[in-house]
Amino acid sequence: MQITIEIPDDIANQLANTPDQLSRRALESLVVEAYRHRQISTAQVQRLLNFSSRLATDAFLKAYEAYLPYTVAELEQDLQAIDQAITQQ
């Protein structure tokens, strides 16, 4: 899907040097907000922005400070899962 937005030229020039840059910045902003609101997954971020790896995706999200909440309960669940995986070996 292609989406078109209209903004004044002077503001567009402040935001980016070229229309392609502005288009990319708009897409990145949309993706970051959707990720923050848990509307899309990390894999979808990677696909939408055409990153070659999970590492590149994580670096992008870190640069935008797009962190999902991670509770103590989730940490404890992850630790239990790790412990179970280790004991099953």
C-alpha positions in Angstrom: 0.0 0.0 0.0 1.2 3.5 -0.8 0.2 6.4 1.4 0.6 10.1 0.5 0.8 12.9 3.0 1.0 16.6 2.2 3.2 19.0 4.3 4.4 22.5 3.5 7.7 22.5 1.5 9.6 24.6 4.0 8.8 22.1 6.8 9.6 19.2 4.5 13.0 20.8 3.8 13.7 21.2 7.5 12.9 17.5 8.2 15.0 16.0 5.4 17.2 16.8 2.4 15.4 14.8 -0.2 11.8 13.4 -0.6 13.2 9.8 -0.3 14.7 10.7 3.1 11.5 12.2 4.3 9.5 9.2 3.1 11.9 6.9 5.0 11.8 9.0 8.2 8.0 9.0 8.1 7.9 5.2 7.7 10.4 4.8 10.5 8.4 7.0 12.8 5.2 5.1 12.0 7.0 1.7 12.6 8.5 2.8 15.9 5.1 4.0 17.3 3.3 0.9 16.1 6.0 -1.2 17.8 5.8 0.8 21.1 2.1 0.2 21.1 2.6 -3.5 20.5 0.7 -3.3 17.2 3.6 -5.0 15.3 6.3 -7.4 16.3 10.1 -7.1 16.0 10.0 -9.4 13.0 7.5 -7.1 11.3 9.7 -4.1 12.1 12.5 -5.9 10.3 10.3 -6.7 7.3 8.8 -3.2 7.0 12.2 -1.5 7.1 14.0 -4.2 5.1 16.7 -4.8 7.7 19.0 -7.7 6.9 19.2 -9.1 10.5 17.6 -9.1 13.9 20.7 -7.3 15.2 20.1 -4.4 12.8 16.5 -4.3 13.9 17.4 -4.3 17.5 20.0 -1.5 16.9 17.4 0.6 15.1 14.8 0.2 17.9 17.5 1.0 20.5 18.4 4.2 18.7 14.8 5.3 18.9 14.6 4.1 22.5 11.7 1.9 21.6 11.7 -0.6 24.4 8.8 -2.8 25.3 8.0 -3.0 29.0 9.6 -6.0 30.6 8.3 -6.9 34.0 9.9 -8.8 36.9 7.3 -11.5 36.3 8.4 -11.9 32.7 12.0 -12.0 33.8 11.2 -14.8 36.2 9.3 -16.7 33.5 12.3 -16.4 31.2 14.7 -17.6 33.9 12.5 -20.6 34.6 12.4 -21.5 30.9 16.2 -21.2 30.7 16.6 -23.4 33.8 14.2 -26.0 32.3 16.1 -26.0 29.0 19.4 -26.5 30.8 18.2 -29.4 33.0 16.6 -31.2 30.0 20.0 -31.4 28.3 
